[in-house]
Amino acid sequence: MGKVAEALQDYEQTMSDLGFDIYSTVSRGLERTKVVDRLEVAGVDPIDDVVDWFAFSNGLLPSVPGESRLAGVFDGMMTVSLETALDERTERLH
C-alpha cells in the first residue's frame, strides 16, 4: 500500500472514530482491479497513487439543499469520478 492509500485509510478511520460518515459526501471508490483495467483501456499508466485515489473515492455525491454535509479536506474541492477524469483527459488531448 502506498502513502496515498495509507493517508486515505487513516483519514477514513479518524473521521469514523469522530462519528462522521465520509461516504455521505464522497462516493465510494471502485475496486482496484476495475480502476487499473479502466486506466489501461484509456491508455493511462495505472500509477499506484492514482489507483489508490479512485479506489477510495469515485467523486463527490451531489448535495441536497439544506442537507448537512461533512466539511473538511474535501470542502471546496473539485473531486470527480474516474470516468469524468478520463473524459476530461480525452477532451484536453483533442
MOPAC internal coordinates of N, CA, C and O (Angstrom, degrees):
PM7 1SCF
backbone

  N    0.0000 0     0.00 0     0.00 0    0    0    0
  C    1.4466 1     0.00 0     0.00 0    1    0    0
  C    1.5256 1   108.36 1     0.00 0    2    1    0
  O    1.2310 1   121.16 1   -47.13 1    3    2    1
  N    1.3239 1   115.39 1   132.87 1    3    2    1
  C    1.4523 1   120.65 1  -179.12 1    5    3    2
  C    1.5211 1   112.26 1   -82.08 1    6    5    3
  O    1.2310 1   121.36 1    -2.92 1    7    6    5
  N    1.3336 1   115.01 1   177.08 1    7    6    5
  C    1.4606 1   120.76 1  -177.85 1    9    7    6
  C    1.5236 1   112.75 1   -65.29 1   10    9    7
  O    1.2310 1   120.14 1   143.92 1   11   10    9
  N    1.3379 1   117.33 1   -36.08 1   11   10    9
  C    1.4645 1   120.04 1   178.07 1   13   11   10
  C    1.5253 1   109.46 1   -64.10 1   14   13   11
  O    1.2310 1   120.24 1   133.35 1   15   14   13
  N    1.3191 1   117.15 1   -46.65 1   15   14   13
  C    1.4671 1   120.82 1   179.46 1   17   15   14
  C    1.5254 1   110.63 1   -60.86 1   18   17   15
  O    1.2310 1   120.29 1   137.67 1   19   18   17
  N    1.3249 1   117.05 1   -42.33 1   19   18   17
  C    1.4674 1   120.69 1   178.68 1   21   19   18
  C    1.5279 1   111.11 1   -62.59 1   22   21   19
  O    1.2310 1   120.61 1   135.83 1   23   22   21
  N    1.3311 1   116.45 1   -44.17 1   23   22   21
  C    1.4689 1   120.73 1  -179.69 1   25   23   22
  C    1.5277 1   110.49 1   -63.99 1   26   25   23
  O    1.2310 1   120.00 1   137.15 1   27   26   25
  N    1.3183 1   117.60 1   -42.85 1   27   26   25
  C    1.4556 1   120.80 1   179.61 1   29   27   26
  C    1.5204 1   111.56 1   -67.02 1   30   29   27
  O    1.2310 1   120.56 1   141.56 1   31   30   29
  N    1.3092 1   116.53 1   -38.44 1   31   30   29
  C    1.4628 1   120.77 1   176.87 1   33   31   30
  C    1.5329 1   110.18 1   -64.40 1   34   33   31
  O    1.2310 1   120.16 1   136.89 1   35   34   33
  N    1.3243 1   117.30 1   -43.11 1   35   34   33
  C    1.4633 1   121.36 1   177.47 1   37   35   34
  C    1.5279 1   111.02 1   -63.09 1   38   37   35
  O    1.2310 1   120.47 1   137.59 1   39   38   37
  N    1.3432 1   116.70 1   -42.41 1   39   38   37
  C    1.4593 1   121.61 1   178.66 1   41   39   38
  C    1.5301 1   110.32 1   -61.23 1   42   41   39
  O    1.2310 1   121.04 1   131.64 1   43   42   41
  N    1.3248 1   115.62 1   -48.36 1   43   42   41
  C    1.4633 1   120.19 1  -179.84 1   45   43   42
  C    1.5350 1   110.62 1   -59.39 1   46   45   43
  O    1.2310 1   120.19 1   136.54 1   47   46   45
  N    1.3217 1   117.24 1   -43.46 1   47   46   45
  C    1.4625 1   121.13 1  -179.21 1   49   47   46
  C    1.5284 1   111.01 1   -66.19 1   50   49   47
  O    1.2310 1   120.18 1   135.78 1   51   50   49
  N    1.3194 1   117.25 1   -44.22 1   51   50   49
  C    1.4678 1   121.38 1   179.93 1   53   51   50
  C    1.5191 1   110.53 1   -61.21 1   54   53   51
  O    1.2310 1   120.37 1   133.29 1   55   54   53
  N    1.3255 1   116.91 1   -46.71 1   55   54   53
  C    1.4666 1   120.02 1  -179.30 1   57   55   54
  C    1.5240 1   110.67 1   -64.81 1   58   57   55
  O    1.2310 1   120.31 1   141.29 1   59   58   57
  N    1.3103 1   117.01 1   -38.71 1   59   58   57
  C    1.4621 1   121.14 1   177.44 1   61   59   58
  C    1.5273 1   110.77 1   -63.83 1   62   61   59
  O    1.2310 1   121.00 1   136.70 1   63   62   61
  N    1.3295 1   115.68 1   -43.30 1   63   62   61
  C    1.4705 1   120.43 1   178.22 1   65   63   62
  C    1.5258 1   111.76 1   -60.85 1   66   65   63
  O    1.2310 1   120.52 1   150.00 1   67   66   65
  N    1.3401 1   116.62 1   -30.00 1   67   66   65
  C    1.4653 1   121.88 1   179.40 1   69   67   66
  C    1.5302 1   112.16 1   -85.71 1   70   69   67
  O    1.2310 1   120.62 1   178.05 1   71   70   69
  N    1.3283 1   116.42 1    -1.95 1   71   70   69
  C    1.4589 1   120.77 1   176.66 1   73   71   70
  C    1.5115 1   115.50 1    92.16 1   74   73   71
  O    1.2310 1   120.37 1  -166.56 1   75   74   73
  N    1.3212 1   116.90 1    13.44 1   75   74   73
  C    1.4638 1   120.64 1   179.65 1   77   75   74
  C    1.5224 1   110.53 1  -100.13 1   78   77   75
  O    1.2310 1   121.21 1   -35.10 1   79   78   77
  N    1.3177 1   115.29 1   144.90 1   79   78   77
  C    1.4573 1   121.26 1   173.91 1   81   79   78
  C    1.5219 1   107.54 1  -105.78 1   82   81   79
  O    1.2310 1   120.02 1   -79.51 1   83   82   81
  N    1.3219 1   117.57 1   100.49 1   83   82   81
  C    1.4612 1   119.76 1  -177.58 1   85   83   82
  C    1.5200 1   111.59 1   -64.59 1   86   85   83
  O    1.2310 1   120.67 1   158.27 1   87   86   85
  N    1.3357 1   116.33 1   -21.73 1   87   86   85
  C    1.4582 1   118.95 1  -178.30 1   89   87   86
  C    1.5249 1   112.71 1   -82.02 1   90   89   87
  O    1.2310 1   120.83 1  -169.60 1   91   90   89
  N    1.3353 1   116.02 1    10.40 1   91   90   89
  C    1.4648 1   119.15 1   168.47 1   93   91   90
  C    1.5267 1   108.83 1   -88.90 1   94   93   91
  O    1.2310 1   120.37 1   168.63 1   95   94   93
  N    1.3233 1   116.89 1   -11.37 1   95   94   93
  C    1.4622 1   123.34 1   179.68 1   97   95   94
  C    1.5232 1   111.18 1  -117.53 1   98   97   95
  O    1.2310 1   120.79 1   137.56 1   99   98   97
  N    1.3097 1   116.10 1   -42.44 1   99   98   97
  C    1.4582 1   122.83 1  -175.25 1  101   99   98
  C    1.5274 1   109.15 1  -103.13 1  102  101   99
  O    1.2310 1   120.87 1   -50.24 1  103  102  101
  N    1.3216 1   115.94 1   129.76 1  103  102  101
  C    1.4607 1   120.30 1   176.51 1  105  103  102
  C    1.5252 1   108.86 1   -69.23 1  106  105  103
  O    1.2310 1   120.61 1   -46.94 1  107  106  105
  N    1.3084 1   116.44 1   133.06 1  107  106  105
  C    1.4680 1   119.82 1   179.01 1  109  107  106
  C    1.5224 1   110.22 1   -57.04 1  110  109  107
  O    1.2310 1   121.79 1   -33.52 1  111  110  109
  N    1.3072 1   114.19 1   146.48 1  111  110  109
  C    1.4519 1   120.32 1  -178.27 1  113  111  110
  C    1.5175 1   113.16 1   -71.93 1  114  113  111
  O    1.2310 1   121.89 1    -5.77 1  115  114  113
  N    1.3039 1   113.98 1   174.23 1  115  114  113
  C    1.4566 1   122.51 1   179.05 1  117  115  114
  C    1.5311 1   109.49 1   -91.59 1  118  117  115
  O    1.2310 1   120.80 1   -15.12 1  119  118  117
  N    1.3054 1   116.07 1   164.88 1  119  118  117
  C    1.4629 1   119.56 1   173.69 1  121  119  118
  C    1.5267 1   108.06 1   -63.89 1  122  121  119
  O    1.2310 1   120.79 1   -39.07 1  123  122  121
  N    1.3325 1   116.09 1   140.93 1  123  122  121
  C    1.4664 1   121.04 1  -177.46 1  125  123  122
  C    1.5381 1   111.56 1   -53.80 1  126  125  123
  O    1.2310 1   120.51 1   137.28 1  127  126  125
  N    1.3240 1   116.63 1   -42.72 1  127  126  125
  C    1.4659 1   119.28 1  -178.67 1  129  127  126
  C    1.5256 1   111.13 1   -62.97 1  130  129  127
  O    1.2310 1   120.20 1   144.07 1  131  130  129
  N    1.3271 1   117.22 1   -35.93 1  131  130  129
  C    1.4676 1   120.33 1   178.18 1  133  131  130
  C    1.5211 1   111.28 1   -68.32 1  134  133  131
  O    1.2310 1   120.77 1   142.20 1  135  134  133
  N    1.3304 1   116.13 1   -37.80 1  135  134  133
  C    1.4737 1   120.05 1   177.75 1  137  135  134
  C    1.5232 1   109.50 1   -64.13 1  138  137  135
  O    1.2310 1   120.78 1   130.67 1  139  138  137
  N    1.3234 1   116.12 1   -49.33 1  139  138  137
  C    1.4695 1   120.77 1  -179.68 1  141  139  138
  C    1.5210 1   110.38 1   -59.36 1  142  141  139
  O    1.2310 1   120.45 1   131.97 1  143  142  141
  N    1.3332 1   116.75 1   -48.03 1  143  142  141
  C    1.4672 1   120.35 1  -179.55 1  145  143  142
  C    1.5218 1   111.25 1   -59.48 1  146  145  143
  O    1.2310 1   120.06 1   134.78 1  147  146  145
  N    1.3235 1   117.48 1   -45.22 1  147  146  145
  C    1.4728 1   121.19 1  -177.23 1  149  147  146
  C    1.5216 1   110.76 1   -65.59 1  150  149  147
  O    1.2310 1   120.18 1   139.02 1  151  150  149
  N    1.3346 1   117.27 1   -40.98 1  151  150  149
  C    1.4638 1   120.51 1   178.00 1  153  151  150
  C    1.5236 1   110.77 1   -63.68 1  154  153  151
  O    1.2310 1   120.47 1   135.78 1  155  154  153
  N    1.3205 1   116.71 1   -44.22 1  155  154  153
  C    1.4691 1   120.00 1  -179.66 1  157  155  154
  C    1.5241 1   111.19 1   -63.85 1  158  157  155
  O    1.2310 1   119.82 1   139.12 1  159  158  157
  N    1.3273 1   117.95 1   -40.88 1  159  158  157
  C    1.4695 1   121.17 1   177.25 1  161  159  158
  C    1.5273 1   109.97 1   -60.90 1  162  161  159
  O    1.2310 1   120.37 1   143.98 1  163  162  161
  N    1.3302 1   116.89 1   -36.02 1  163  162  161
  C    1.4681 1   121.47 1  -179.87 1  165  163  162
  C    1.5235 1   112.24 1   -80.60 1  166  165  163
  O    1.2310 1   120.33 1   177.38 1  167  166  165
  N    1.3354 1   116.98 1    -2.62 1  167  166  165
  C    1.4646 1   120.41 1   179.74 1  169  167  166
  C    1.5172 1   113.48 1    79.05 1  170  169  167
  O    1.2310 1   120.75 1  -155.08 1  171  170  169
  N    1.3210 1   116.17 1    24.92 1  171  170  169
  C    1.4644 1   122.03 1  -179.20 1  173  171  170
  C    1.5207 1   108.74 1  -109.46 1  174  173  171
  O    1.2310 1   120.89 1   -48.03 1  175  174  173
  N    1.3336 1   115.91 1   131.97 1  175  174  173
  C    1.4632 1   121.00 1   176.94 1  177  175  174
  C    1.5255 1   109.00 1   -64.12 1  178  177  175
  O    1.2310 1   119.45 1   -56.79 1  179  178  177
  N    1.3321 1   118.65 1   123.21 1  179  178  177
  C    1.4629 1   120.68 1  -178.17 1  181  179  178
  C    1.5394 1   112.11 1   -76.32 1  182  181  179
  O    1.2310 1   121.04 1  -103.80 1  183  182  181
  N    1.3106 1   115.61 1    76.20 1  183  182  181
  C    1.4619 1   122.15 1   178.33 1  185  183  182
  C    1.5255 1   108.84 1   -63.30 1  186  185  183
  O    1.2310 1   120.37 1   -43.25 1  187  186  185
  N    1.3164 1   116.89 1   136.75 1  187  186  185
  C    1.4639 1   121.67 1  -174.96 1  189  187  186
  C    1.5268 1   113.32 1   -52.11 1  190  189  187
  O    1.2310 1   119.60 1   134.98 1  191  190  189
  N    1.3340 1   118.36 1   -45.02 1  191  190  189
  C    1.4647 1   120.49 1  -177.44 1  193  191  190
  C    1.5276 1   111.60 1   -63.74 1  194  193  191
  O    1.2310 1   120.51 1   143.25 1  195  194  193
  N    1.3221 1   116.64 1   -36.75 1  195  194  193
  C    1.4723 1   120.62 1   178.33 1  197  195  194
  C    1.5229 1   109.50 1   -69.20 1  198  197  195
  O    1.2310 1   120.44 1   135.32 1  199  198  197
  N    1.3083 1   116.76 1   -44.68 1  199  198  197
  C    1.4645 1   121.23 1   177.91 1  201  199  198
  C    1.5232 1   109.54 1   -61.39 1  202  201  199
  O    1.2310 1   120.25 1   135.35 1  203  202  201
  N    1.3273 1   117.14 1   -44.65 1  203  202  201
  C    1.4704 1   121.08 1   179.28 1  205  203  202
  C    1.5203 1   111.40 1   -58.88 1  206  205  203
  O    1.2310 1   120.45 1   137.35 1  207  206  205
  N    1.3530 1   116.75 1   -42.65 1  207  206  205
  C    1.4644 1   120.03 1  -179.18 1  209  207  206
  C    1.5264 1   110.95 1   -62.02 1  210  209  207
  O    1.2310 1   120.23 1   128.60 1  211  210  209
  N    1.3448 1   117.16 1   -51.40 1  211  210  209
  C    1.4596 1   119.70 1  -176.65 1  213  211  210
  C    1.5315 1   112.57 1   -73.69 1  214  213  211
  O    1.2310 1   120.06 1   163.23 1  215  214  213
  N    1.3243 1   117.50 1   -16.77 1  215  214  213
  C    1.4615 1   120.28 1   170.86 1  217  215  214
  C    1.5352 1   109.99 1   -77.42 1  218  217  215
  O    1.2310 1   120.11 1   157.45 1  219  218  217
  N    1.3202 1   117.39 1   -22.55 1  219  218  217
  C    1.4701 1   122.28 1   176.66 1  221  219  218
  C    1.5209 1   110.63 1   -87.24 1  222  221  219
  O    1.2310 1   120.04 1   132.76 1  223  222  221
  N    1.3288 1   117.53 1   -47.24 1  223  222  221
  C    1.4603 1   121.88 1  -174.55 1  225  223  222
  C    1.5227 1   111.59 1  -139.48 1  226  225  223
  O    1.2310 1   121.51 1   -45.10 1  227  226  225
  N    1.3140 1   114.72 1   134.90 1  227  226  225
  C    1.4589 1   119.64 1   174.60 1  229  227  226
  C    1.5269 1   108.71 1  -113.38 1  230  229  227
  O    1.2310 1   121.06 1  -133.81 1  231  230  229
  N    1.3274 1   115.59 1    46.19 1  231  230  229
  C    1.4588 1   121.76 1   177.95 1  233  231  230
  C    1.5141 1   112.68 1   103.11 1  234  233  231
  O    1.2310 1   121.32 1    -1.80 1  235  234  233
  N    1.3306 1   115.08 1   178.20 1  235  234  233
  C    1.4593 1   121.32 1   177.02 1  237  235  234
  C    1.5183 1   109.24 1   -94.16 1  238  237  235
  O    1.2310 1   120.99 1   -31.26 1  239  238  237
  N    1.3126 1   115.72 1   148.74 1  239  238  237
  C    1.4598 1   120.11 1   174.51 1  241  239  238
  C    1.5237 1   108.80 1   -78.02 1  242  241  239
  O    1.2310 1   120.10 1   -31.08 1  243  242  241
  N    1.3215 1   117.41 1   148.92 1  243  242  241
  C    1.4706 1   118.74 1   177.64 1  245  243  242
  C    1.5234 1   110.22 1   -62.92 1  246  245  243
  O    1.2310 1   120.49 1   -37.98 1  247  246  245
  N    1.3137 1   116.66 1   142.02 1  247  246  245
  C    1.4563 1   119.59 1   179.63 1  249  247  246
  C    1.5201 1   110.10 1   -86.44 1  250  249  247
  O    1.2310 1   121.51 1   -29.72 1  251  250  249
  N    1.3059 1   114.71 1   150.28 1  251  250  249
  C    1.4576 1   122.14 1   177.66 1  253  251  250
  C    1.5198 1   106.74 1  -107.81 1  254  253  251
  O    1.2310 1   119.67 1   -52.36 1  255  254  253
  N    1.3448 1   118.24 1   127.64 1  255  254  253
  C    1.4732 1   120.30 1  -179.39 1  257  255  254
  C    1.5227 1   111.20 1   -52.48 1  258  257  255
  O    1.2310 1   121.26 1   -48.85 1  259  258  257
  N    1.3307 1   115.19 1   131.15 1  259  258  257
  C    1.4568 1   121.85 1   178.79 1  261  259  258
  C    1.5161 1   114.82 1    83.25 1  262  261  259
  O    1.2310 1   120.69 1   174.12 1  263  262  261
  N    1.3174 1   116.30 1    -5.88 1  263  262  261
  C    1.4564 1   120.52 1  -179.01 1  265  263  262
  C    1.5288 1   109.87 1   -81.01 1  266  265  263
  O    1.2310 1   120.99 1   -42.33 1  267  266  265
  N    1.3134 1   115.72 1   137.67 1  267  266  265
  C    1.4609 1   120.83 1   176.19 1  269  267  266
  C    1.5194 1   108.18 1   -78.34 1  270  269  267
  O    1.2310 1   121.31 1   -48.79 1  271  270  269
  N    1.3431 1   115.10 1   131.21 1  271  270  269
  C    1.4613 1   119.78 1  -179.71 1  273  271  270
  C    1.5176 1   110.22 1  -127.65 1  274  273  271
  O    1.2310 1   121.46 1   -25.90 1  275  274  273
  N    1.3080 1   114.81 1   154.10 1  275  274  273
  C    1.4523 1   121.43 1   176.98 1  277  275  274
  C    1.5164 1   109.60 1   -67.86 1  278  277  275
  O    1.2310 1   120.52 1   -57.80 1  279  278  277
  N    1.2971 1   116.62 1   122.20 1  279  278  277
  C    1.4627 1   121.21 1   174.69 1  281  279  278
  C    1.5221 1   107.40 1   -97.64 1  282  281  279
  O    1.2310 1   120.79 1    -1.99 1  283  282  281
  N    1.2741 1   116.10 1   178.01 1  283  282  281
  C    1.4524 1   118.87 1   178.51 1  285  283  282
  C    1.5002 1   111.13 1   129.14 1  286  285  283
  O    1.2310 1   120.31 1    47.34 1  287  286  285
  N    1.3117 1   117.01 1  -132.66 1  287  286  285
  C    1.4488 1   121.96 1  -172.03 1  289  287  286
  C    1.5331 1   112.12 1   -60.76 1  290  289  287
  O    1.2310 1   119.24 1   152.05 1  291  290  289
  N    1.3344 1   119.06 1   -27.95 1  291  290  289
  C    1.4579 1   121.29 1  -178.29 1  293  291  290
  C    1.5188 1   112.47 1   -97.26 1  294  293  291
  O    1.2310 1   120.23 1   177.52 1  295  294  293
  N    1.3328 1   117.17 1    -2.48 1  295  294  293
  C    1.4621 1   121.14 1  -177.56 1  297  295  294
  C    1.5282 1   110.13 1   -65.02 1  298  297  295
  O    1.2310 1   120.49 1   -56.90 1  299  298  297
  N    1.3163 1   116.68 1   123.10 1  299  298  297
  C    1.4535 1   121.40 1   178.90 1  301  299  298
  C    1.5193 1   114.58 1    78.33 1  302  301  299
  O    1.2310 1   120.29 1  -176.32 1  303  302  301
  N    1.3211 1   117.05 1     3.68 1  303  302  301
  C    1.4557 1   121.81 1  -179.11 1  305  303  302
  C    1.5152 1   111.22 1   -87.68 1  306  305  303
  O    1.2310 1   120.22 1   -36.52 1  307  306  305
  N    1.3009 1   117.19 1   143.48 1  307  306  305
  C    1.4569 1   119.94 1   171.57 1  309  307  306
  C    1.5256 1   106.73 1   -92.41 1  310  309  307
  O    1.2310 1   121.25 1   -76.13 1  311  310  309
  N    1.2979 1   115.21 1   103.87 1  311  310  309
  C    1.4535 1   121.44 1  -178.70 1  313  311  310
  C    1.5183 1   107.51 1  -116.49 1  314  313  311
  O    1.2310 1   120.26 1   -57.09 1  315  314  313
  N    1.3204 1   117.11 1   122.91 1  315  314  313
  C    1.4573 1   121.07 1  -173.44 1  317  315  314
  C    1.5232 1   111.24 1  -119.02 1  318  317  315
  O    1.2310 1   121.69 1   -15.44 1  319  318  317
  N    1.3105 1   114.37 1   164.56 1  319  318  317
  C    1.4608 1   120.29 1   176.96 1  321  319  318
  C    1.5275 1   109.89 1   -74.09 1  322  321  319
  O    1.2310 1   121.05 1   -14.49 1  323  322  321
  N    1.2977 1   115.60 1   165.51 1  323  322  321
  C    1.4651 1   120.87 1   177.61 1  325  323  322
  C    1.5262 1   110.27 1   -60.21 1  326  325  323
  O    1.2310 1   120.05 1   136.53 1  327  326  325
  N    1.3142 1   117.50 1   -43.47 1  327  326  325
  C    1.4656 1   120.27 1  -179.46 1  329  327  326
  C    1.5268 1   111.27 1   -63.52 1  330  329  327
  O    1.2310 1   120.05 1   138.68 1  331  330  329
  N    1.3288 1   117.51 1   -41.32 1  331  330  329
  C    1.4618 1   120.69 1   178.36 1  333  331  330
  C    1.5220 1   110.19 1   -64.30 1  334  333  331
  O    1.2310 1   120.37 1   138.59 1  335  334  333
  N    1.3280 1   116.90 1   -41.41 1  335  334  333
  C    1.4675 1   120.76 1   179.01 1  337  335  334
  C    1.5230 1   110.84 1   -63.23 1  338  337  335
  O    1.2310 1   120.27 1   136.94 1  339  338  337
  N    1.3197 1   117.09 1   -43.06 1  339  338  337
  C    1.4627 1   120.36 1   179.95 1  341  339  338
  C    1.5284 1   111.28 1   -69.52 1  342  341  339
  O    1.2310 1   120.19 1   142.76 1  343  342  341
  N    1.3312 1   117.23 1   -37.24 1  343  342  341
  C    1.4680 1   120.38 1   175.78 1  345  343  342
  C    1.5261 1   110.56 1   -62.24 1  346  345  343
  O    1.2310 1   120.76 1   136.42 1  347  346  345
  N    1.3221 1   116.16 1   -43.58 1  347  346  345
  C    1.4724 1   121.07 1   179.30 1  349  347  346
  C    1.5293 1   110.13 1   -63.88 1  350  349  347
  O    1.2310 1   120.24 1   139.35 1  351  350  349
  N    1.3113 1   117.14 1   -40.65 1  351  350  349
  C    1.4662 1   121.44 1   177.64 1  353  351  350
  C    1.5314 1   110.44 1   -59.99 1  354  353  351
  O    1.2310 1   120.89 1   132.43 1  355  354  353
  N    1.3361 1   115.91 1   -47.57 1  355  354  353
  C    1.4585 1   120.63 1   179.08 1  357  355  354
  C    1.5215 1   111.04 1   -59.45 1  358  357  355
  O    1.2310 1   120.87 1   135.51 1  359  358  357
  N    1.3271 1   115.94 1   -44.49 1  359  358  357
  C    1.4671 1   121.32 1  -179.94 1  361  359  358
  C    1.5243 1   110.67 1   -60.66 1  362  361  359
  O    1.2310 1   120.20 1   135.89 1  363  362  361
  N    1.3047 1   117.22 1   -44.11 1  363  362  361
  C    1.4642 1   121.05 1  -178.10 1  365  363  362
  C    1.5187 1   112.70 1   -70.60 1  366  365  363
  O    1.2310 1   120.11 1   149.42 1  367  366  365
  N    1.3208 1   117.39 1   -30.58 1  367  366  365
  C    1.4575 1   120.92 1   179.02 1  369  367  366
  C    1.5287 1   111.96 1   -73.33 1  370  369  367
  O    1.2310 1   120.78 1   158.74 1  371  370  369
  N    1.3180 1   116.12 1   -21.26 1  371  370  369
  C    1.4654 1   120.01 1   179.93 1  373  371  370
  C    1.4882 1   106.97 1   -97.61 1  374  373  371
  O    1.2310 1   120.10 1   180.00 1  375  374  373

